[in-house]
Amino acid sequence: MQFQVIIIGAGPAGCSTSLFLSKHKIPHLIIDKSCFPRDKICGDALSGKVIEVLKKYDENIVQSMAADSSHFLGSWGVKFVAPNGKALDIPFKQNTNAEQHAPGFISRRMHFDAFMVQQLDLNYATLWTGVEVKNITSILENKCINIIKEGQEQMLECKVVVGCDGDRSIVEKSLLPRSMDPKHYCAGIRAYFKNVSGLHPQNFIELHFLEELLPGYLWIFPLGDGSCNVGAGMLSEYAGSKKINLRVQMLKAIANNKNINERFADAQLEGKIQGWGLPLGSKKRKLSGDGFLLAGDAASLIDPFTGEGIGNALYSGYFAAEAIAQAIALNDYSAKFFAVHYDQPLYNRLWAELKLSHKMQQLSKYNQLFNFVVDRAHKSATLRNTISCMFEDLDLRAQFKNPVFWWKMMIGK
Ligand SMILES: Cc1cc2nc3c(=O)[nH]c(=O)nc-3n(C[C@H](O)[C@H](O)[C@H](O)COP(=O)(O)OP(=O)(O)OC[C@H]3O[C@@H](n4cnc5c(N)ncnc54)[C@H](O)[C@@H]3O)c2cc1C
């Protein structure tokens, strides 16, 4: 069977690629081994960047999310808690009155991913779920994709394949094999808890930098059904070398750390604590080659400080569709073409943020420094505004280069 474009994976990266290809009226096949709704281990937080890309496609999608508060809980800010227990509340937006809906949302991936699949435009997208890709090979100018559909092995052919199949991507493994780099990879665990007390009235997401989890952190994200997504993440380099069992450390912190334990006094764990990896975007990589592109986690694009990957997955899908539309118009599917029309514009959009987040991730291992920054931010409106602007996606680099900014921060203005 022959197709011009095949997308592998119908998570955020795959759905975004499909939606923007449909906008260009390009027919394509999108395959996922799961049937939706399906779970994905995640913190479930949808940042302003997710909203930004969805609005590029269709403003109404965001309006329907905002209208369904039991599945999409609006969040207005973030709470950072330093190892010494001092908390800092940072709103995502300075002027909340002007907003029609919250700047961010929290939604179980079971709901969000199924919602995204429902948005696909079936005039252009052919969706196959429950179909697993086993491997991919290159024959002449085509890609041959070996799949298992309804228990039968089949071979598909296409001009271009988009690897949106997440961490441990089969597309990456088949076409651009490379080993995991523990300096740029994070281990993560996620649990759902009922009856966590002390949540913020505006549903702020919470990042707790606890002594026992440094240089990682524990998060508490409220959900529309009254429960919370609670999890922890740590760079694999540290978790491996210090033999840290994240699950044990998280449960220990919930039971004993005085920054949070009282809030879990009546909490009940729902289901199991589950783990999954976060391929971080803290190092530039090749994202494409002859007849293929990688997007989302398959391209290692997760923010190394916040762990946010959904927004970058959606952005990479947008840029992948733009590059493919140009490739079809010029009949050029070469590695050189995609390096210029995909890798380059995508990194132009994301690299400055990824680099800044990498610096912050490296600093977060110094707990005294973290205590100091939160202390300063309590006293310094400049620093509070700067952190808030980071979430509004303004150009921060200019501020960091300005000595007046650092002076105001140090003297607490
Ligand atoms: C513990 C944890 C917490 C996180 N918290 C957050 C958060 O709060 N906010 C945030 O923005 N990001 C978070 N992330 C990151 C986020 O989950 C990912 O960045 C995001 O899911 C990437 O989307 P994707 O579409 O690239 O991949 P995925 O969501 O992993 O989707 C890949 C899809 O490909 C399919 N697939 C895989 N292999 C095959 C195959 N061989 N054949 C066919 N189909 C296949 C899978 O079934 C899946 O549906 C977190 C990650 C972890 C591990």
The ligand as an SDF file (V2000), in Angstrom:
LIG
                    3D

 53 58  0  0  0  0  0  0  0  0999 V2000
    6.4720   11.4880   34.3660 C   0  0  0  0  0  0  0  0  0  0  0  0
    6.2610   12.4780   33.2470 C   0  0  0  0  0  0  0  0  0  0  0  0
    5.6390   13.7030   33.5140 C   0  0  0  0  0  0  0  0  0  0  0  0
    5.4400   14.6310   32.4710 C   0  0  0  0  0  0  0  0  0  0  0  0
    4.7310   15.7840   32.7280 N   0  0  0  0  0  0  0  0  0  0  0  0
    4.4560   16.6330   31.7300 C   0  0  0  0  0  0  0  0  0  0  0  0
    3.6020   17.7520   31.9460 C   0  0  0  0  0  0  0  0  0  0  0  0
    3.0210   17.9440   33.0140 O   0  0  0  0  0  0  0  0  0  0  0  0
    3.3920   18.6120   30.9030 N   0  0  0  0  0  0  0  0  0  0  0  0
    3.9670   18.4170   29.6890 C   0  0  0  0  0  0  0  0  0  0  0  0
    3.7760   19.2470   28.7820 O   0  0  0  0  0  0  0  0  0  0  0  0
    4.7460   17.3230   29.4530 N   0  0  0  0  0  0  0  0  0  0  0  0
    4.9840   16.4310   30.4170 C   0  0  0  0  0  0  0  0  0  0  0  0
    5.7200   15.2990   30.1620 N   0  0  0  0  0  0  0  0  0  0  0  0
    6.2230   15.0730   28.7890 C   0  0  0  0  0  0  0  0  0  0  0  0
    5.0920   14.6040   27.8550 C   0  0  0  0  0  0  0  0  0  0  0  0
    4.4320   13.4990   28.4190 O   0  0  0  0  0  0  0  0  0  0  0  0
    5.6690   14.2620   26.4800 C   0  0  0  0  0  0  0  0  0  0  0  0
    6.5740   15.2530   26.0800 O   0  0  0  0  0  0  0  0  0  0  0  0
    4.5620   14.1250   25.4250 C   0  0  0  0  0  0  0  0  0  0  0  0
    3.7220   13.0430   25.7030 O   0  0  0  0  0  0  0  0  0  0  0  0
    5.2070   13.9350   24.0370 C   0  0  0  0  0  0  0  0  0  0  0  0
    4.1970   13.6800   23.0790 O   0  0  0  0  0  0  0  0  0  0  0  0
    4.5200   12.7540   21.8070 P   0  0  0  0  0  0  0  0  0  0  0  0
    3.3280   12.8430   20.9390 O   0  0  0  0  0  0  0  0  0  0  0  0
    5.8480   13.0770   21.2730 O   0  0  0  0  0  0  0  0  0  0  0  0
    4.6610   11.2690   22.4030 O   0  0  0  0  0  0  0  0  0  0  0  0
    3.6050   10.3560   23.1700 P   0  0  0  0  0  0  0  0  0  0  0  0
    2.6490   11.1590   23.9140 O   0  0  0  0  0  0  0  0  0  0  0  0
    4.4410    9.3710   23.9330 O   0  0  0  0  0  0  0  0  0  0  0  0
    2.8350    9.5910   22.0220 O   0  0  0  0  0  0  0  0  0  0  0  0
    3.4790    8.6270   21.2250 C   0  0  0  0  0  0  0  0  0  0  0  0
    2.4180    7.7450   20.5830 C   0  0  0  0  0  0  0  0  0  0  0  0
    3.0810    6.8430   19.6790 O   0  0  0  0  0  0  0  0  0  0  0  0
    2.5020    5.5600   19.7960 C   0  0  0  0  0  0  0  0  0  0  0  0
    3.5230    4.5670   19.4190 N   0  0  0  0  0  0  0  0  0  0  0  0
    4.6850    4.3270   20.0400 C   0  0  0  0  0  0  0  0  0  0  0  0
    5.3650    3.3340   19.3970 N   0  0  0  0  0  0  0  0  0  0  0  0
    4.5920    2.9600   18.3490 C   0  0  0  0  0  0  0  0  0  0  0  0
    4.7290    1.9670   17.3390 C   0  0  0  0  0  0  0  0  0  0  0  0
    5.8070    1.1700   17.2710 N   0  0  0  0  0  0  0  0  0  0  0  0
    3.7300    1.8220   16.4370 N   0  0  0  0  0  0  0  0  0  0  0  0
    2.6250    2.6280   16.4730 C   0  0  0  0  0  0  0  0  0  0  0  0
    2.4410    3.5740   17.4290 N   0  0  0  0  0  0  0  0  0  0  0  0
    3.4130    3.7440   18.3400 C   0  0  0  0  0  0  0  0  0  0  0  0
    2.0980    5.4520   21.2580 C   0  0  0  0  0  0  0  0  0  0  0  0
    1.0530    4.5110   21.4560 O   0  0  0  0  0  0  0  0  0  0  0  0
    1.6620    6.8860   21.5780 C   0  0  0  0  0  0  0  0  0  0  0  0
    0.2710    7.0700   21.4220 O   0  0  0  0  0  0  0  0  0  0  0  0
    5.9180   14.3450   31.1650 C   0  0  0  0  0  0  0  0  0  0  0  0
    6.5500   13.1170   30.9080 C   0  0  0  0  0  0  0  0  0  0  0  0
    6.7040   12.1870   31.9310 C   0  0  0  0  0  0  0  0  0  0  0  0
    7.3530   10.8600   31.6350 C   0  0  0  0  0  0  0  0  0  0  0  0
  1  2  1  0
  2  3  1  0
  2 52  2  0
  3  4  2  0
  4  5  1  0
  4 50  1  0
  5  6  2  0
  6  7  1  0
  6 13  1  0
  7  8  2  0
  7  9  1  0
  9 10  1  0
 10 11  2  0
 10 12  1  0
 12 13  2  0
 13 14  1  0
 14 15  1  0
 14 50  1  0
 15 16  1  0
 16 17  1  0
 16 18  1  0
 18 19  1  0
 18 20  1  0
 20 21  1  0
 20 22  1  0
 22 23  1  0
 23 24  1  0
 24 25  2  0
 24 26  1  0
 24 27  1  0
 27 28  1  0
 28 29  2  0
 28 30  1  0
 28 31  1  0
 31 32  1  0
 32 33  1  0
 33 34  1  0
 33 48  1  0
 34 35  1  0
 35 36  1  0
 35 46  1  0
 36 37  1  0
 36 45  1  0
 37 38  2  0
 38 39  1  0
 39 40  1  0
 39 45  2  0
 40 41  1  0
 40 42  2  0
 42 43  1  0
 43 44  2  0
 44 45  1  0
 46 47  1  0
 46 48  1  0
 48 49  1  0
 50 51  2  0
 51 52  1  0
 52 53  1  0
M  END
$$$$
